[in-house]
Amino acid sequence: MKMSGKQLWIAALGGVNEIGKNMYIVQYADDIIAIDSGSKFPDESMLGIDLIIPDVSYLLNHIDKVRALIVTHGHEDHIGGIPYLLKQLNIPIYASRLTLGLIETKLKEHGLLRQTILHCIDRDSRLDFGSITTTFFNTNHSIPDCLGVVFDTPEGTIVHTGDFKFDMTPVNKQYPDIHKMAEIGKRGVKFLLSESTNAERPGFTPSERLVGAHMEEAFQKAEQRVFVSTFASNVHRLQQIVDAAGHTGRHLVLLGRSMVNVVGVAQELGFLQVPEGMLVEPAEAAKLPPEKIAVLCTGSQGEPMAALSRLANASHRQLEIAAGDTVLIAANPIPGNERNVSRIVDNLYILGARVIYGSRSELHVSGHGSQEELKLMLTLMKPEYFIPIHGEYRMLHHHRMLAEAVGVDPDHIFILKNGEVVESAGGVVRRQGRLPAGQMLVDGLGIGDIGNVVLRDRRQLSADGILITVITLSQSDGRILNDPDTISRGFVYVRNSDTLMEEINQLVSATLQKISPADLGQWNIMKSTIKDTLGKFLYERTKRRPMILPIIIEV
């Protein structure tokens, strides 16, 4: 789909209808600005996949028009895809100070820092990209230095909120720019793109500051070591954990690469205050009294290779949890992670730990605004058109109902699928076709080279294994020289299945005998016939469907 003239386009390249992979674009004429480039972790069906990132085919097809990537904040679902984007499309990046610090860490790991153009912005910045002028305002979230973005175009003003809540007592005293938001709304907002994560939750989201008192109380009651697991990027939470450790006279150990990275960047930039001498290495902590130690680690979502999971499995190389230790899980499971978190909690109890977790622990508050805050944003901005973003479909649906409740015309609300375009031309707003969009899968060094066919094969291999049958033919006359040789991997254990393996070999031989002499040289026909015959036989005998791979060798 091509833009035919001076229209305004708004589209999602990733992140609609599911949490993660956020990327939106604003385009007017020949100027394209991308907002965020996130990633998300695969679910259990995506075997071997490391990461999911947005499909940027549209940007690659219009490289000469892409002016910038603007990043709203430093969470993985907004910055995780940036290194993979830059490997395909090297464009300038604009972000706040902490967000840039976290991005730089990623770029160093990928060897991209020297060749990337990075610009630091704040609430007072003003950027001109051809026909689009961009300004910013401060918001609250569970990570500092978050920005909302305002795009002024010939077709009107667009506001992208980023992730936000209205926390009136923020830990870092970075208050939301409510007055500036009201001024933007007073000038007139044509399109509001506002996040929807907590659109189902009534009321207001509590302040992050409330966690601090409960955290310190848990530290005070702990008789031995305290292990705390939370999101590494929740710098406000990290500060309150540091404060609790300081008030109870504990040294702090960091476990997990992302935790070490975030703490290092946040300290260097002044967003996290850690008393001198508080941080110690695991080896040094082992020599100190247990009541003088707190451990801050990754793994609050049950990630199998994260520090908390390895501690719960007693497989961590440097530290182990002993009976009487206290474990605080200061995060709620993201939908889909409940089973993994429950497994970790069970293992911690088996080790004899005292575990404090779940919503009743009061060790976690959301970083996303609830219904009253979403309505406040809508009321401040007074948009003519509304596009709910960042959330699963039910969240977008509830956000649409909230918008209707505060007076937005139902016909002016667009819930977009990935790739769908909202166009404004000459004041007329409508849905206008689709752009290439969706997800790209990262597997090792490969980006986008794993598709549905490969994933289907992996699922089949994981479910029923593979059966390989090797057939040797004479190159001169096509005769079968030897009995077939069959190899099983993940299907049956050969030593315990002699009879079945013999029957398979006999069936392959019989099948080859039935193939006409003219078709014996046609390998595709031979392989297809063997696969069909063996597939039916194996399902009748075992009710399994292994991948069948005939190999024909001519000698």
Secondary structure, DSSP 8 states (H G I E B T S, - for coil): ----SS-EEEEEEE-EESSS--EEEEEETTEEEEE----B---TTSTT--EEEE--HHHHHTGGGEEEEE-----HHHHTTHHHHHTT----EEE-HHHHHHHHHHHHHTT-TTT--EEE--TT-EEEETTEEEEEEEEB-SSSSEEEEEEEETTEEEEE--S-B--SS-TT-----HHHHHHHHHH-EEEEEEE-TTTTS-S----THHHHHHHHHHHHH-SS-EEEE--TT-HHHHHHHHHHHHHTT-EEEEESHHHHHHHHHHHHTTSS---TT-B--HHHHTTS-GGGEEEEES-TT--TTSHHHHHHTT--SS----TT-EEEE-S---TT-HHHHHHHHHHHHHTT-EEE-SGGG-----SS--HHHHHHHHHHH-EEEEEEESEEHHHHHHHHHHHHHTT--GGGB----TTEEEEEETTEEEEEEE-S-SEEEEETTEES---HHHHHHHHHHHHH-EEEEEEEE-TTT--B-S--EEEEESS--GGG-HHHHHHHHHHHHHHHHHS-GGGTT-HHHHHHHHHHHHHHHHHHHHS---EEEEEEEE-
